[in-house]
Amino acid sequence: MRAAIWTALVASAALLGQTAQETGLDPETLLLARIKLRMEETLLRQPDYTCLETIERSRRRPPARRFQLLDTLRLEVALVGGKELFSWPGAREFQDRDLRELVPTGTIGTGSFALHARSVFLSSWPRYRRVGEEMLAGRRCHRYDYRVALPGSGYYLRVGERKARVPYEGSFWVDAESLDLVRLIVEAREIPPELELESVTETIDYARMVIGQGEFLLPRRSETVLVDLAGTEHRNRTSFTDCRQYVGESRLTFGEPPESGPEPAPAPAPVEVELPGNAYVDLELESVIDGARSRIGDPVEAILRTPIRRGKQILMPKGAVARGRLLHLERLGGRLGWYVVAIQFEVLEHAGRRAPLLARLEEITSALPLGGRPAVAAALPGGVQVRRPALEAIPGAGVFYVRGEMIRLGPGTWMTWRTIKKPDGTSP
């Protein structure tokens, strides 16, 4: 199919250099044809690539004038084989799975990385209307409005377990000289009432970036605003950075490339250790969780303070490192002065030994004077009920609450976990 599209592009490339009189087309039709050809060529020559995606999630309830920052996430997003794939930063590989498996709470979406542009420019469903020339970001641009009716839409909205396919419309701006896409707006307003949403609007800005040996037009940032029927606005501001070519399923890093030289010998595979069920895992936090600087998706490490044994055999000694992720970091609104925090540890490692870790949080205390007093509880003082069922349903996720206007947990924060079996009854 891609070869057929390229053949059509080559056959139509003369349009880029011909006048309306030479082609027999009116000027507006010729301009739209040139823009679509340019965008088809741009989108189809993109390699599989990945970027670091940072999302700031905010909310504004009426009659408030300002958005309240709720949390910030870091994810790796990749375009592979025409699909958007997601993982935590530094994860070993991407998997084709629902983004909600990684981020089960709050407003989250897909499409702004690559799929919206492909739907607007590589599909025959949109209906276009030229608006005229406008200045945008200091550039003279052609603006078009477009609409995609429901039969041709692949745009889905989901609220909890409720999901619906919706029509959408919007606008795009292309540079008048290069015909590069500058901005794309995608808006849904005809939303089924059972979703209890008034509108969803996504604005995506584009720029040229270097990937490998080439320069490509990629999304630079996006903003999504979701308005519910009560007038509450949920805003996600996303930036895409550290973009690079994706090769196979190798681990992705975002540091400087290593100096060229002989290939190092592969490290020996770690010795796998199976932990018994119902074993206590006493950890002291090594990483710092800071309410102002930490981001959901950040790696978290802790040190094992007492050895884990099976009879007299030491399976993991004191000093082993537990590695995991920060799954949630949310400051509750109002006067409560509490944070909701969730951590998930995945593995214990020490001296070439590796033990998969699936455990539930039993207790947490902090000796830091600025760290508040963590409390593992579903109810906060004053009768306020705070539940995060989506987080609590994740096997191995430890959800706890920290009192304070600002939190900073690190060394001196002790946690007791207890190992559990997988949902299928097997060991981790």
N, C-alpha and C positions, 0 to 999 in steps of 0.2 A: 504494500500500500504506500509506504514511504517513497519507493522508487517511482511509482506512478505519479505521486504528487510532484516529485522533483522533475519528472519529464514534463508535466504541465507547466511548471514554473519556467523551465528553460524555453519551452515553446511560447510562453507569454512574456518573456523578458523584454521583448522589443517594445512592449507598452511603456516601459520605463523611460525610453528615449524618444518616443513618438509624440506628436502633437495631436490635439483633438481632431484637426482637419485630416491628418494622415490616417487615423484609425477609424474615422467615421463616427466617433463617439462624442457626446456632448462633454464639455469640460468637467462638469461635476461627476459624471459617471467615470470618466477617465481618471480623475484624481482618486476616487474611491478604489478603483481597480489597482492603481499604483500603490496605495496604502496597504491594501490587502495582500498584494504580491510581496511588498516589503516585509510585512509582518509574518507571512507564511515562511519566507526565506529565513527571517530572524529566528522564529520559534523552532523550525525544523532542523536548523544547523546547531542548535544548542547541544552540548554534550550532557551526559548524566553528570550532575553536579550537586554539591551540598553546601549549605551555609549554616552559620550559627544564628538562631532565631531568638531574639529577646523580646518578651511581651510584657508590657505594663498594663495591668488590668485595674480599671477605675470604675466608680459608680457615682451617680448623682441622682438623689431623690428630690422631687419637688417639695418645697420651693427653693431648695439650695441652689446657689449660683455656681458653686465650684464642684469639680469632681473630687471624690475622695479616693486616693490610691489604696487599693486592696492588697495587691501582691505583684511580684515580678517573676516571670518564668524564663528559664533558659532551656532551649531544645535544639537538637540538630535536625534539620529538615533537608531532605534530598529529593531531587527529581530523577527517578530511575525508571526507564522504560515507559515514560509518559505518566507515571504515578508519583504522587507525593507520599513519601515515607518519613517516619519520625522516630527519633530515639533520644535518650538522655545524652548530654554532652559526654564524649569520651567512651560511649558504649561500644561494645565489640562489633556490632553489626546493626543494620536496619532490618526491621521486620514489617511485613505488610499486615498491619493491624489497625484497629480503630484508635484514633488519637485519644479517645476517652479512657482507654486502658492506661495511658500514661498520665493524663490530666483529668481525673474524674469529677472535679468540682469547678464551679465558676463558668464564665463564658469563654468558649474556645471555638475555633473554626479552622477550616482548611480551604484551599483554593487560591488564596492571595499569592502564594509562592509561584505558581505556574498555571494552574488549571483555568482560572478565570480568563486570562488572555487567550488561551487556546480555544475556549468556548466561543469567545466573541469574534476571533479572527479566522479560525480554522473550521468553523461550522457554517452550514448554509442556512441556519435558522434565523439569525439576527436580521432585523429590518433596520436600515440606517437612514438618517436624515442629517444632511449637512447644516450646521448652525452658522458657520462663518469663521473668520480669523479672530483669534484672541491672543493676548499676551499672557503667558504663564511661566513663572519662575524666570523672567527676563528673556523668554524665548517666544518668537512669533510662531503660533501654532494654528493648525486646522482643528476645529472642534466638530465632532459628530455626536449626535444622540442615537441610541439604538434601543431595540426592544426584542426580547425573546419570549414568545408565547409559551403557554404551559406544555403543549405537545412536544416542543423542541428543547425544553429545559431539563438540565441535569442538576439543578440547584435545589438542595434539600436543606430544610431547617429542622432542628430537633430540640425539644424542650423536655427534659427528663426522658420518659419512654415514648412521648408523642413525637411523631415525625411526619413531615409533609413535603411534597415536591411543589415548588412555587414558580410562577413566571417571574421574570426580572427585567430590569431596564437600566439605563444609565447613560454615561457619556464617556468619550475618550478624546484626548488631545494628542496630536502628533506634530513633531517639529516640521515647520513648513519647508525647511531646506533638506534635511536628511530623511524625513518621514519616520524617524524613530518615535516609538511610543513614549510619551512623557507622563501621562496620567490616565488611569482607568478608574471609573466609578461604577460599582455594581450595587443596585438597589432593589430590594424586595418590599412591596407594599400590599400586594394582594395575597394576604396571609390568612389561612383558615383560622376562624375564631378560637378553635380548641387549643391553638398554640399560645393564645393570649399575648400576642406580639403585635405592635402597631407597625413597626418598620425595622428593616436591617439595611444599613448602608456601609459599603466597604469602599475606601479610597486607597488606591495603590499608585505610588510614584516609582518611576523607573530611571535607571542610569546605566551607562556602560561600565563594565567591570572586566578585569583581566582574569581569565581562568586558563591555566596551563600556558599554551603558546598563542592563545587567541583572545580577542576582546568580544564580549557578548553583552547584549541588552538584558538586564536582570532587574527584578524588583529590589528597590533600595529600602523602602519603608511602606507601611500600610497603616490605616486606621479603620477600625470597625466600630460602628455605633449601633447598638440594639436598643430599641425603645419598646417597653411593654405597655399594656393597656392602662396601667396605673400611672404612666408618665415617667417611670424610673428609667434612666439611661445607663447602659452598661457600655463602657468604652475600652477597647483593646488597642494600644499603640505598639506596633511591631517594627523592629529594625532587623535587617538582614546584613550580616557582616561575615568576614573570614570565609568568603566563598571560594571553593576549589573543586576540581574535577573529582568525581566519585569513581573509584576503580574497584570492582568486585565487592567483596564483603569484608575487606580489610578494615582494621580499626582506624578511625579518623582522629587526627590530632590537629591543633590549631596553633602550634608553635612554629619556630623557624625550621626549615628542612635540614636534615643532617648533612654534614660535609660528605662529599663523594669519597669513596674508598672501598676496600674489599668488604664483601658481605659478611657481617658477623655470624658466628656459628649460632644456630637456633638454640634457645634456652631449653633445658630439659622440661618435659611436662611435669606439673606439680603432682604430688602424691595426693590422691583424693581420700578424704577422711569423712566417714559418716558419723554424725553426732546422734546420740540417743535421744529419744523423745522425752519431754518433761524434764530436761536438764537445765539447771540454772546457768545463765550467762551474765556475769557481772562485768559491766563495762564502765570506763571513764571516758567521757567525750574528749577527743583530741582536736577536732575541728572546732572553729568558732561559728556559732549561729548568731548573727547580728541582725536585729530588726531593721537596720538602715541599709545594710550592704548585702546580706545573703539573698539568694534567689532560689526559687523553687527549681529543682533539678541539679543544684550544686551537689558535688560529692561530699559525703560525711564520713569521717573516720573516728574510731574509738579504740581504746586499748583494753584488752582483757585483763582484769585484775585478779582473778582467781582461776587456776587451771580447771579444765573440763576433763573429767575422768570417766572411764568405764571400768569399774572395779578398781584395781591398782594401776591400770594403764592410763597414762596421760594422753588424751587425744589432742588437746590443744593446750599449750603451756601459758602461764602468765606472761603477758607482753605481746601475745598474738594481736594482730590488727584486724578489727572488724571494719568492713567497707560497705557503704550503702549510699542512700540519697536522701536529700531533703524533699519530702513529698508535698509539704504544705507549710505556709507561713502567712498567717492572716491576722491583722489587727482588728478586733471587734470594734464597731462604731459605738458612739455614745460615750457614757461616762464609766464604762466598765473597767477600762484599763487592763484588758487581758489580750493575750495573743493565743491563737490556735496553731499548734505546731504538730507536724507529723514527720516521723523518720522511719525509714525502712532499711534494715541491714540485710545484705545478701550473701556475704561470705566472710569467713575467718581465715586468715593466712598467717603462716609463720614458717620460715626456713624451708621453703620448697614444699610445704604441706598446705592443703586447701580444703576447707570444710564448708560446703553450702550451708547457709544459715537461714532458717525460717523460724521465727520466734515471736511471741507476743510480749508486749511491755507490761511488766508487773508493777514497777515502782521507779520513781525518778526524784532525785533531790539535787539541790544546787547550793554550793557554799559561796558563790560569788555575790558580793553585796549589790551589784547592779543587775543581777540576773533574775531578780524576782524569786518567787517560791513556786516552782512547777508543781502542778497537781494533776494526777491522772483521774479525771472525772468527766461525766457527761453533763453535770449540772454545775453552774457557777453560783456564787452567792447572790442572794436576793431573789431566788426562785427563777432566775433566767435559765431556760433550757437551751443549750447549744449542742446540736448534734450534727455530725458530718457523716451520714450513713454511707456515702460513696467511698469515703476514706476508710471508715471502719470495716468495710467489706473487703478491703484489700488484704490478702493473707500476709502477715508479717509487718503490717503498718502499725506503728505505735503512735497514737494520738494523745497529746497532753496539752495542758493549758498553763500559761505563764503570766503571772500578775506583773503589771508595770506599764508605764507609758512607753518605755523602750526596753528591749531585752538584749542581753549579750551572754549567751551560754557557751562554755568552753571547758577547758581543764578545770576540775573541781565540780563538774556535773556528773553524778553517778547514776547509772541505770541498771536495773535488774530485769532481764528478759528470761523467758522460759521457752525452750524449743518445743515446736509442735510439728505434727505430720502435715504433709500436703493434703489438699482437699480430697485427693483420690486414695488417701490412706498410706501412701508410700513416704519414704524419707525424703528430705529436701534434695 
